[in-house]
């Protein structure tokens, strides 16, 4: 009498070499993606160095504010002022406890500083609520009722980097003193490449 193995008979009987080849190809593509991401990171770093340091320094040394290439592309150097404070996402992702505490302290100090300097309008509160599954009816309820209906929520205090930079530029132009370290104020030149019209 033949023994019948129903579980074995239910398995696909095709050639597993196609599955193996496709899995290997997926692995290769993932590795290639990782390599390309590293290359892109290096390219972006080199571009940043050329735009913010190398080209402005060379053009300043030559006394040139604008340069037109043979193809009609144009390089100009403009003054830039940028500011930033640590992002909450960066603070949350930081694994080193000392670095995390330092970032959190700088973040809290910067928020307090902006409020004390009359720039509280730059500080935005973002409320996030975990409503769970099948909770469309909760979405219509007012924010102040969240605690009453048992929805776990958190509030993030955020500052838009572009708004902060604009505020810093305005204060510097007005001659006001600022804590450049706390707001990570960058003041310098930046080269801008404008491709030729085709």
C-alpha positions as CSV (number, residue, x, y, z in Angstrom):
1,X,0.0,0.0,0.0
2,X,1.3,3.4,-0.9
3,X,1.5,6.1,1.8
4,X,0.1,9.4,0.6
5,X,1.6,12.5,2.1
6,X,-1.1,15.2,1.6
7,X,1.1,18.0,2.9
8,X,3.9,17.1,0.6
9,X,1.5,16.8,-2.4
10,X,0.2,20.3,-1.7
11,X,3.6,21.9,-2.1
12,X,4.3,23.5,-5.5
13,X,6.3,21.1,-7.7
14,X,8.0,23.8,-9.8
15,X,11.7,24.4,-10.2
16,X,13.1,26.3,-7.2
17,X,16.0,27.7,-9.2
18,X,13.8,30.6,-10.4
19,X,12.9,31.5,-6.8
20,X,16.6,31.2,-5.8
21,X,17.7,33.4,-8.8
22,X,15.0,36.0,-8.1
23,X,15.9,36.1,-4.4
24,X,19.6,36.6,-5.3
25,X,18.7,39.4,-7.7
26,X,16.7,41.1,-5.0
27,X,19.7,40.9,-2.6
28,X,22.0,42.3,-5.3
29,X,19.6,45.2,-6.0
30,X,19.4,46.0,-2.3
31,X,23.2,46.1,-2.1
32,X,23.4,48.3,-5.2
33,X,20.8,50.6,-3.7
34,X,22.9,50.9,-0.5
35,X,26.0,51.6,-2.5
36,X,24.2,54.2,-4.7
37,X,22.9,56.0,-1.5
38,X,26.5,56.3,-0.2
39,X,27.7,57.6,-3.6
40,X,24.8,60.2,-3.6
41,X,25.6,61.2,0.0
42,X,29.3,61.8,-1.1
43,X,28.2,63.8,-4.2
44,X,25.9,66.0,-2.1
45,X,28.6,66.6,0.4
46,X,31.0,67.7,-2.4
47,X,28.4,69.9,-4.0
48,X,27.7,71.6,-0.6
49,X,31.4,72.2,0.0
50,X,31.8,73.7,-3.5
51,X,28.7,75.9,-3.2
52,X,29.3,77.1,0.4
53,X,33.1,77.2,0.7
54,X,35.3,76.5,-2.4
55,X,33.6,78.6,-5.1
56,X,32.8,81.6,-2.9
57,X,36.4,81.7,-1.6
58,X,37.9,81.4,-5.0
59,X,35.6,84.0,-6.5
60,X,36.3,86.4,-3.6
61,X,40.0,85.9,-4.1
62,X,39.6,86.8,-7.7
63,X,37.3,89.7,-7.0
64,X,34.5,88.1,-9.1
65,X,30.8,88.1,-8.0
66,X,29.5,86.5,-11.2
67,X,31.1,84.2,-13.8
68,X,29.6,83.1,-17.1
69,X,30.8,79.8,-18.6
70,X,31.3,79.2,-22.3
71,X,28.0,77.4,-22.6
72,X,26.1,80.4,-21.1
73,X,25.7,78.9,-17.6
74,X,26.2,81.4,-14.9
75,X,27.7,81.2,-11.4
76,X,26.8,83.9,-8.9
77,X,27.7,84.3,-5.2
78,X,25.1,85.5,-2.8
79,X,25.2,86.1,0.9
80,X,23.2,83.6,2.9
81,X,22.2,83.4,6.6
82,X,20.6,80.3,7.9
83,X,19.7,79.1,11.4
84,X,18.4,75.9,12.9
85,X,17.6,74.2,16.1
86,X,17.7,70.4,16.6
87,X,14.7,68.6,15.1
88,X,12.5,66.5,17.4
89,X,12.9,63.6,15.1
90,X,16.7,63.8,15.3
91,X,16.5,64.0,19.1
92,X,14.2,60.9,19.3
93,X,16.5,58.9,16.9
94,X,19.7,59.8,18.7
95,X,21.1,56.7,20.4
96,X,23.9,58.2,22.5
97,X,22.2,59.4,25.8
98,X,24.7,62.2,26.3
99,X,24.3,63.5,22.7
100,X,20.5,63.1,23.1
101,X,20.5,65.1,26.3
102,X,22.6,67.8,24.7
103,X,20.3,68.1,21.7
104,X,17.2,68.2,24.0
105,X,18.8,70.9,26.1
106,X,19.7,73.0,23.1
107,X,16.2,72.5,21.7
108,X,14.5,73.6,24.9
109,X,16.8,76.5,25.3
110,X,16.2,77.7,21.7
111,X,12.4,77.5,22.2
112,X,12.6,79.5,25.4
113,X,15.0,82.0,23.8
114,X,12.7,82.6,20.8
115,X,9.7,83.1,23.1
116,X,11.7,85.5,25.3
117,X,12.9,87.5,22.2
118,X,9.3,88.0,21.1
119,X,9.4,85.4,18.3
120,X,6.9,83.1,19.9
121,X,5.0,83.2,16.5
122,X,7.8,81.0,15.1
123,X,7.0,78.3,17.6
124,X,4.2,75.9,16.5
125,X,2.4,73.3,18.6
126,X,1.6,70.1,16.8
127,X,-0.9,67.7,18.4
128,X,-0.7,64.1,17.4
129,X,-3.4,61.7,18.5
130,X,-3.4,57.9,18.1
131,X,-7.0,57.2,17.2
132,X,-6.7,53.5,16.7
133,X,-8.6,51.4,14.2
134,X,-12.1,52.2,12.9
135,X,-12.1,55.5,14.7
136,X,-13.6,57.9,12.1
137,X,-16.1,59.2,14.7
138,X,-13.2,60.2,17.1
139,X,-11.7,62.5,14.4
140,X,-14.7,64.8,14.5
141,X,-14.4,65.5,18.3
142,X,-12.6,68.6,19.6
143,X,-9.0,68.4,20.7
144,X,-9.8,69.4,24.3
145,X,-12.1,66.3,24.5
146,X,-9.3,63.8,23.7
147,X,-8.6,63.0,27.3
148,X,-12.3,62.4,28.1
149,X,-12.7,59.9,25.3
150,X,-9.5,58.0,26.1
151,X,-7.3,58.9,23.1
152,X,-3.6,58.9,23.8
153,X,-2.1,62.1,22.4
154,X,1.2,64.0,22.4
155,X,2.0,67.6,21.6
156,X,5.2,68.6,19.7
157,X,6.5,72.1,19.7
158,X,8.1,72.9,16.3
159,X,9.9,75.7,14.6
160,X,10.0,76.0,10.8
161,X,13.7,76.3,9.7
162,X,12.9,78.7,6.8
163,X,10.8,81.0,9.1
164,X,13.5,80.9,11.7
165,X,16.2,81.8,9.1
166,X,14.0,84.7,7.9
167,X,13.6,85.9,11.4
168,X,17.3,85.7,12.1
169,X,18.1,87.6,8.8
170,X,15.6,90.3,9.9
171,X,17.2,90.6,13.4
172,X,20.7,90.8,12.0
173,X,19.7,93.4,9.4
174,X,18.1,95.5,12.2
175,X,21.4,95.3,14.3
176,X,19.8,93.1,17.0
177,X,22.0,90.8,19.0
178,X,21.3,87.1,18.8
179,X,22.7,83.9,20.3
180,X,24.3,82.6,17.1
181,X,25.5,79.3,18.8
182,X,22.1,78.4,20.2
183,X,20.4,79.0,16.9
184,X,23.3,77.5,14.9
185,X,23.4,80.6,12.7
186,X,25.4,80.2,9.5
187,X,26.4,83.3,7.8
188,X,28.5,83.2,4.6
189,X,28.5,83.1,0.9
190,X,26.9,80.6,-1.4
191,X,27.6,80.0,-5.1
192,X,24.6,79.4,-7.3
193,X,24.7,77.7,-10.7
194,X,22.2,78.8,-13.2
195,X,22.3,76.5,-16.2
196,X,22.2,78.1,-19.7
197,X,18.9,78.5,-21.4
198,X,18.4,76.0,-24.2
